[in-house]
């Protein structure tokens, strides 16, 4: 009788798994469409394969793209979205339900390209009423780096110490970006008028909306003037960044780029071009892991044309940032539960994105990896330490917990005498760890402790049963990580300080209670 029961359970699990895989791959029709072209390195080296192009001296670059990984928390990104206004899917998933065809392809030359695309360019935008933001998608878009005023970008930090922020931010001259049209009478016209920009790419509270300015610079160009030094044949994301050295703000940029890729239905991970002049940071390691390759706009030697380019919204326009001032009442939930019982007030999208980051670094994301630790519980203490973040940074971080070392040492001493179970106290010196090591530390943690600081944003990649303990000084009572924990469905605790000094026994008592709830 027991054998029959076990057999039934195994068959049921097999059936559920098969259905899940079918649903995943049916929404990823190109997931395993292998690219027979040789892989290229991250610097966009050209191959010998060429397509017919406008201009006698242009070359086509075929670049290897990374496939999307299989994610347990993935739910299909509908290409005909109907998410309710201000629902959790509208905030964190595909709420970009209004589609505008601003330029349709218009065949006009005798040949087509090997990919079957029309010779005329195209431009469309997907607008989210909930986020007041647009994702725009362009075909046959040309970038002229010499018409973008900004520093080169991608330099080593130590070579640009003292450089002003204004030098790094792009200023677009007219025609910095062009789209090819076959109708010569339209050549020189602007693609989009101010009325459309004000309605669907609003300035909002963003003082310098660089993506809006980029779109505003786009002009139409006839076939006689559409000359390209090189072509990039694979889909490419164009990204402009502001607080590029801050982990929280970079997470908003990562998430925006990921959402833009999914909303536009890209069959594999796109290439990436930074349309800004910021120097290199430690965070580029994650950009390179998430996407197929990375290059700075000013690093191109001449005009570059994109067969397809997606304009990623600013990180300020994501729910991660907007939730700091808007009341986004969403609760994290398991994707399987939401698949069976859809709920507008719940989301699994941050689970999905956290898995995306872990998978990008090669960490396992299958459900079996989310098991109770065998060698004890890891308690990760996320530390704040001095380091040079960007050219205008003095190397000193603001202390949010004035006796941080004392608290860490007290926890470590207490844990060494803790006999109920083995505790591993992890010293999270993130500023001196690679991004991959940081993600590994987050993934392996049963409990994550830290003072309010950008490093805590990593909890997006935490396991579903991880518990968060935030120590909050009176000067920094901000909701960032309580909200992320809520949107992830993580258990969250806070210790509110009167000043910036914590009482170690109080922290240990709170940690002890959390560990007891974990069976320790």
ABEGO torsion letter per residue (X at the ends): XAAAAAAAAAAAAAAAAAAAAAAAAAABAAAABBBABBBBBAAGBBBABBBBBBEAABBBBBBBBBBBBBBAABBBBBABBABBBGBAAAAABBABABBBBABBBBBABABBBAAGBBABBBBBBBBBAAAGBBBBBBBGBBBBAAABBBBAEGBBAAAABGBBAAAABBBBBBGABBBBBABAAABGBBABBAAAAAAABBAEABABBAAAAAAAABBBBBAAABBBABBBABBBBBBBBBBAABAAAAAAAAAAAAAAAAAAGBABBBBBBBBBABBBBAAAAAAAAABABBBBAAABABBBBBABBBBBBBAAABAAAAAAABBBBBBBBBAAAAAABBBAABBAAAAAAAAAAAAAAGBBABAAABBBBAAEBBBBBBBBBBBBABAABAGBBBBABAAAAAAAAAAAAAAAABAABBBBBBBBBAAABBAAAAAAAAAABABBBBBBBAAAAAAAABBAABBBBBBBBAABBBAAAAAAAAAAGBBBBBBBBABABBBAAAAAAAAAAAAAAAGX
